[in-house]
């Protein structure tokens, strides 16, 4: 389902993965709250973001996917070893 949605968007908009989106859309895209994104920006460990101005932050879908992929593990033991 996810890949079908992604492929459909890419077919309509070749720049879909690189287009900047706000934190509301980014949160929906990766399934996390805006508060989680804000905490990661403050503490580190979250997806890369673009600071457009003093109060304006944007994300690229490509960076959100890369961030999620970098946390992919096969077991809870593997996840514990990363800490």
Residue pairs with C-beta under 8 A, 6 or more apart in sequence:
6 16
9 16
10 16
10 17
13 19
16 61
17 60
17 61
17 62
17 65
18 60
18 61
18 62
19 60
19 61
20 50
20 52
20 58
20 59
20 60
21 29
21 58
21 59
21 60
21 61
22 57
22 58
22 59
23 34
23 37
23 38
23 57
23 59
24 34
25 59
26 37
26 47
26 59
26 64
27 33
27 34
27 36
27 37
29 59
29 61
29 64
30 47
30 64
30 67
30 68
36 46
37 46
37 47
37 49
37 59
39 46
40 46
40 47
41 49
41 57
46 67
47 59
47 63
47 64
47 66
47 67
47 68
48 59
48 60
48 63
48 66
48 67
49 57
49 58
49 59
49 63
50 57
50 58
50 59
50 60
51 57
52 58
73 79
73 82
